[in-house]
Amino acid sequence: MAHTRETILPKLMELIEPLNRRGIALTGDTSFASDLELDSLTVMDLVANIEDEYDIILPMNLLPELETIGQLADAVARIVNG
């Protein structure tokens, strides 16, 4: 089964929800920095959880480009379906 943005997005939101201290509604357009205000340590924990969930490695040089949950879902889909 190919993973798509549509199948990955709900799982990412499930992984992000415990980190959502502000309690905002999560969407594909939710920003990690401005909406969720995640610090770098929290982001690294999230990355580790995503890597474990999908058995992938998210390249560190890719992370600064991923500003929203939707962009992250797209990146995970590309890597998983490689």
Secondary structure, DSSP 4 states (H G I P E B T S, - for coil): ----HHHHHHHHHHHHGGG-TT-PPP-TT-BTTTTS---HHHHHHHHHHHHHHHT----TTTGGG--BHHHHHHHHHHHHH-
